[in-house]
Amino acid sequence: MNFTRDDMVNLLRQGKSTVVFTKVDGTERVMKCTLNETLMPTDQRPTPLAEGATPRKESLEAIRVFDTDIQAWRSFRVDSVKSFTPSGI
């Protein structure tokens, strides 16, 4: 099943997913990740923008996610995804 960028972001907000992608150096990576804040440690959750601050422009080529195995923020390029498997599917 092929997922669009929006599909992947929406599923990542719901829970964990496993993404297999090709890194920039050509190696393959398997990453368990999420955008669901309840699955992140409190100190790793995104903080609200300060009043008057300009939000960071979101890339359409990459998705920034929280890697649940290494407990750190990482990203992957949408066009490098080999497979995307949401939890429960």
C-alpha positions in Angstrom: 0.0 0.0 0.0 1.4 3.4 -1.0 0.9 6.3 1.4 1.0 10.0 0.6 3.0 12.4 2.8 -0.3 13.5 4.4 -1.3 9.9 5.0 2.0 9.1 6.8 1.8 12.3 9.0 -1.8 11.5 10.0 -1.0 7.9 10.9 2.1 9.0 12.8 0.0 11.4 14.8 -2.3 8.4 15.8 0.4 6.1 17.0 3.7 4.3 16.1 4.7 3.3 12.6 7.6 1.4 11.1 9.4 3.2 8.2 11.9 1.5 6.0 13.8 4.1 3.9 17.1 4.7 2.1 19.4 7.2 4.0 21.2 9.9 2.1 24.4 7.8 2.2 22.6 4.9 0.4 22.1 2.6 3.4 18.8 1.2 4.4 17.3 2.2 7.8 14.3 0.7 9.7 12.9 3.2 12.1 10.0 2.9 14.6 8.6 6.4 15.0 5.7 8.6 16.0 4.2 12.1 16.1 1.9 11.2 18.9 3.0 13.2 21.9 1.6 10.8 24.4 4.2 8.2 23.2 7.1 10.6 23.8 8.9 11.4 27.0 7.7 14.7 28.4 11.0 16.4 27.9 11.0 15.5 24.2 7.6 16.8 23.3 7.3 19.8 21.0 7.0 23.1 22.9 4.3 25.7 22.0 5.6 28.7 20.0 6.3 31.8 22.0 4.0 34.6 21.4 5.0 36.5 18.2 7.4 33.7 17.1 7.3 32.6 13.5 6.7 28.9 13.0 9.4 26.9 11.2 8.5 26.2 7.6 7.5 22.6 7.3 9.4 20.7 4.5 7.2 18.9 2.0 10.2 16.6 1.1 10.9 15.3 4.6 9.0 14.3 7.7 10.4 15.0 11.1 9.5 12.3 13.6 10.3 11.0 17.1 12.3 7.7 16.9 10.9 5.6 19.7 13.9 3.2 19.8 16.6 5.8 20.3 14.3 8.4 22.0 15.4 11.2 19.7 14.1 13.3 16.8 15.0 12.2 13.3 13.7 12.8 9.8 13.3 10.9 6.6 12.7 12.0 3.0 9.3 11.0 1.7 10.8 10.0 -1.7 13.2 7.5 0.0 10.5 5.5 1.8 10.5 1.8 0.8 7.8 0.8 3.1 5.5 2.4 5.7 3.7 0.2 8.2 1.4 1.7 10.8 0.9 -0.1 14.1 -2.2 -2.3 14.0 -2.1 -2.9 10.2 
